[in-house]
Every structure is written in C-alpha cells, then in structure tokens.
Amino acid sequence: MTCNKEISYSDLKALLAKGSGLVVDVRSKDEVDRGRIPGSIHIPVENVESDISLDASEFHSKFGVVKPSLDSSELVFHCQMGKRGDVATEKARGLGFKKARNYAGGYKEWSDKGGK
C-alpha cells in the first residue's frame, strides 16, 4: 500500500523544520531563479527519471545531497502550482519510490503563505 500522494503546506514546513526530507523543485531554471523553497534541489521535470535513477554517489556528486531510499516517505516534488510536481511524483513512484509525494500547493502557495 502506498502513502498519500500529496503533502500539505504545514506538513512540508514541519518536514523542513526537522531538517529531513528531500524537496525537489521541478520547475524551469528561470522559475527557480525567481525564488525557491529553502533547501530544495532543482531537477527539471523532464530530467526526473534520469536524475532519480543515478546511483547514490553520482546523485550526491551532482546535487550535494544524499539520494533518498526507495522507501523514503520524505521525498517531495513540487512545481509552481502542482501539475508538474504530480507528473514528477508519478515518475518517481514508477521507478520504485512508492512513498514519494507532491506538494500540490507548489511554490505559489509557499510564497503566498510567506513560507520563506
């Protein structure tokens, strides 16, 4: 059984406050350059499958963070408003990250709520 596919703003804030989890921003570089969720890494949605398939050392070398395990419930994707984040979450789940989640509110909700 898989866990809920979405994570709320408050749950994402709590996850980040704990200093755990991996938040992946799947927006374009131009969008990310205008603002991002602190601590997130950038993997454009079209690169999710190839980048999340890297072995652990390649992933760490490319992104500077530990690659999440397949059973991690702390792998979260997001975009601007939810659609691309959902696509990325489905791609990750298809590669075995069965507990990957989408922050459906996206960067728009994060910035609207002052999530900085």
N, C-alpha and C positions, 0 to 999 in steps of 0.2 A: 504494500500500500504506500502511496506517495503522500507527502505532506501537502498542505495548502500551497497553491502555486503563487500566491501573492503575499506581499508583506506590507504592512501599513506604515505610515509615516512614523507613528510613535514607536512601533517595534523596530524600525530601522534606526531611529535615534538611539534606542536602548542598546541595540547591537553595536553601533559605533561607539557609544559611551563605554562599553565593556572593552573596547579595543580589539574586538574579534570580528570575524567575518571578512569577506572579500566582496566589495561593491565594484561592479564592472559597469562603466559608462559606455553604452554602445552608440552614442550619438556621433555625428561627424566631428572632425578636428575643429572646424570653425565654431561649432556649437560649444564644444568643451572649452575652447579658448575664451568664451564669453562668461564662463562660470561653471563650477563643478562642485559635487559633493565632496567635502574634505576626506582624504584617504582613499578615494576611488581610483581605480586604474582605468585606462582608456583602451578598449578593444572595439573598433567599429563593428557594427552588426554583421557586415559581410565577412569579417575575419574571425568571428567567434568560433566556428568549428575548427579551423586550422590552429588558432592560438590555444584553445582549451584542450586540444589534442597533443600539444607539445609535452615532452617528458618533463618531469619535475625540475631538473636542472636547467633545461632550456627555458622553461616558463619563468623560473626565478631570475635567470640572466636577463631575459627580455623585459620583465615587469618589476623586478626588485622585490617581489613578494613570494611567499610560499604558495605553490599550487594547491588548491583545495582538494581534499579527498573526494572520491565518488559519493561517499555517504554524508558529506558535509551539508548541514542544513543552514549554513551561514554563507552560502554563495548567492549573491543577489545581483541581478541585472537591472539596469534602468536606462531610460532614454529621456526624451523631453516630456511626453505625456502618456507613455505606456505601451504603445503598439510595437515599436521595435524591441523594447525590453521583453515583451511577451514572445516575440519571434526568437530572440536570443535564449530565453529560458527554455523554450521548446527544443532548440538546437542542443543545448547543454543536456537536457533530460534525455534526448535521443542518443547522446554519447555516454550515458550512464550516470550522469549527475542528477539522480532521481529526486533529490530534495532541493534543487535549485529553485529560486523564487524570483519573481518580478516585482519591483517597486512600481506599481501601476500609476501612482501619482506623479512619478517622474520628477525631473529637475524643476518643472514648472511648480508643482505643489511644494517641493522642498524650498524653493526660493520665495514663493508666496507666503509660506509659513515662517520665513526667517530662519530656516534650518542651518544656515552657515555654520 
